[in-house]
């Protein structure tokens, strides 16, 4: 007799049939080995009920990983950790700037630049000897929210207005080479369809888009884990650091005075550093 599918509730409120392969993929992507994946999948499917939310499934998987494979648990929670950079979005701009620094660019955030017709607030300007890139960092702090066609059209129009102008970055006059839209969530299918036909000077980076070179891939490649993924930091400590413009785990490892400066004792600091090293 065929078993009826179990339906789960996604973060946007829609229902879909539970797909065990999606759970397996997310665990493997975080670095869990086959034995760990199968053990967690078995535990979760045994307790699965119709109407369970994806958040409940994530929470249970994270708890199991946190107990057995702590570093993998931190990578598994990466998407939610990025969302905790909010709510203002300014820490996300700083974070995107750090990703470009890793790629060898110099960066500035919060720049006002003049287009052909109007001035624009640009979240991140990045440059090296070969390229000048301007970035719109679109931050969402809720699961299920996507960057849609309206956002892509708006950003593309802004870059079009800037494309005819000359700017002085890196000590020389230069044209804009690329405009990037970087978001911490997904794009809608229509946004992707439109963006894919705009040429290689307009770059769209989402959490899982494109297939190779997504924001998730860039973070893991650069090992730029946000401090919000750390479980040894409480909400108060995370906010205190973010308010200072500190967004990366590696910054804390390189300067432990930042941790003592927000009131953490030696033992607490050691716990945070150990957690970072395990990443």
N, C-alpha and C positions, 0 to 999 in steps of 0.2 A: 504493500500500500504506500502511495506517495505521501511524503510528509508535507504538510502545508508550510509555506515560507513564513518566517518570522519577520515582521515589519518593525523597523526602528525609526525614531524621530530625529531628523537632522537638525543642525543648529539654526537653520532658517525656518524650522517648523514643518517642513514637508516630510512625508513618510516614504521610505523605500525599503525593499527587501534586504535583509542583512546579507552582506557579501563577505564570506570568510576570507576571500583572497585579498580584500582591501585591508583587513586587519593584519594579515600575514605580511603584506607589502610594507605597511607602515612600521611594523616592528623590525623587519629586515633592513629597511632604509635607515633606521636609527642605529643599526649595528648589532642587533641581537642575532645569536647563532641559531641554527636550525632546532637544536634541542630546546632552547629557551622559547623560541617562537611556538613550537608545538605544545609545550607545557602551558603557556599563557592562553593560547587559542583554545585549548581543551577546557581550561578552567572557566574561561569567559563563556564559551558556548554552552557549557553545562548549566550556567546560571542565567542564560539569556531568556528574556520574556518579551512577548509582543508589546510594543509601545515603549520599550526602553530607549533612552536617548543616547545619542552618540557621545555626549559628555559623560554619561554614566559608564559607558564602555571604555572611553579614554581613561577615566579616573581609576577604574579597576586595573587596567593594563599598566598604568603608571605605578600604582601601588605594588603590583607584582614585580615589575622591573626594579623599582626602588629598593625592594627587599633583596633581590638576588643579583642584579647587575646595575649598580647605581649610576655609573657613567652613561650607560645606554639609556637609562631613564631620563637623564638630563637632556640628551639629544632628542629623545622621543617627545619631550615637552617643549621643543624649540619654538614651534609656531605660537603656542600660548605665551611663551616667554617674550617673544617679540611684541605681542599684543599688550603685554604689561608695561611696555615702554611709555604708554599713553598716560593720561588722555589727550594731552595737548598736541602730540605729534612732533614736537621739537626734538625730543630725544631720538626719534626715528630718523630725522634728518641728520643728526650727529652720527647715528649708526651707519647710515648709507654713506656718509662722507668717509667713515673709517674703512668701509669696504673698498672705496676707490683709492684710499691711501695704500691699502694692501696691494692694489694693482699697479702702484707706482705713480699715482697722480698726486699733485698738490690740490688742496681743496679749500673752499670757503663756503660757509653756509649763510643763509638769509641775505642774499644779494639783491639789490634793486638795479635792474638794467633797463636801458631804453631800447625799445623796439622801433620799427619804422613808424608806428602810429602812437603807441602808448608805452608807459613804463610797466615792468613786470617784476613781481617778487619771485625770485628763483631760490628754491630750497637749497640746492647744492650746485656749485660750479666746480668742475674738476678739469685739470689741464696737465699735460706733459709736453714734451718737445713736439710730439706728432699731432695731438688732438686737443680740442677745446670742447668740453661736454657740459651741457646744462641739464639739470635733473629736477623733475617734479617728483617729490616723495609723497605718495598718497597713502596715508596711514588710516587703518581701521582698527578699532579696539573691541570689536564684537565679531564672534564667529558667525559665519553664514553670510556676511556682507561681502558683496563682490564689487569690483570696479567695472562699471558698465560703459556702454558706447558713449554716453553723454560725457563722461569724464575723459575718455580717450579723445573725443572730438575737441573738447575744450583745451586740452593740453597740446594737441597737435596744432591748433590754431595759434596758440601762444608761441610755439617754436617757429611757425611759419612767419610770424611777425618779427622774430628776432633774426631770422636766417639771412636777411639782406644787410644786416648791420655789422660793424667792426667793433671789436672789444680789445681792451688791453689787459691781458692776463699772461703771466709768465714773462713779463718784460718786453712784450712785442704786440703789435697790432695784428689781430687775427679774426677770421670769420668763425662762426659757430659750425663745428663739424658734425655733431650729433646732439639730438635731444632725446633724453631718456625719461620714461615714466616708470617708476619703481613703486610697487605696492606690496604690502605684506599679506595680501589675501589673493583670491583668484580673480581672473577676468571672466566676464560673460562671453559666451560663444560669439555674439555679434561684435563685441569689442575686439576679440582676437581676429575675426574675419576682416574687419576694417583695417586694423593695425598691420596685418600681414601684407597689405597691398600698398603700404606707404613708403616703401623703399628702405634701404639699410641705414639711412640717416635718422630714422625714427625708431627707437628701440623700446620695446615693452618688456619689463621684467616683473613677473608675479611670483607668488609663493611656489607654484609648481609649473611656471611657464617662462621660457620655452622648455621643451622636454629636456634639453641639455643646456645648462647655464641659468637655471632658475635662481631665485633668491635663496632658496633652501640649499641648492648646490654651491652657490657662492659663499655662503656662511660656513659650510663644512670644509670647503676647499681652503678658505683663509683661516679657519679655526678661530673665527671671531664670535665666540659665544657671548650673548648679552648677559650682564650680571643678573638679570631677572630670572635666569634659569636656575640660579643657585638656591638650594633648599636651606642652607645654613645662614642665609640672610633673610630677615623678616621684612615685612612690608615697610616699616618705618625706616630701616636701614637702606632699603632699595630706593625709596623716595629721596632720602637725604643725599644719596650719591647721584641720582639722576638730576636732582636740582642743581648739582655742581657741574653738570655736563659730562659726568662719568657714565659710560654705557657698556664698557667691555670688561670681561673677566680678566683679560691679560693686563689691563691697566691696574687692577687691584693687586695682581701678583707682582707687578713691577714696583708698586708703591704701596706697601702695607700701611703706611702712615694715614692713608685715606680711610682705612677701617678704624684705626684707633681714634682718628679725628671725629668720627661719628659716635664714639662712646663704646666701642667694642674692646673687651679685654684681650689679653694675650692668648688665652685658650680659645676664645671665639674666633680670633683672627687666624689661628693655626687651623681650625676646622674649615674655615672658608678657603684658605690656601690649598689645603689637602684636596678639597672638593674640586677646585680649579685644576689642579695637577692631574686628577683622575680623568678629567675631560680629554 
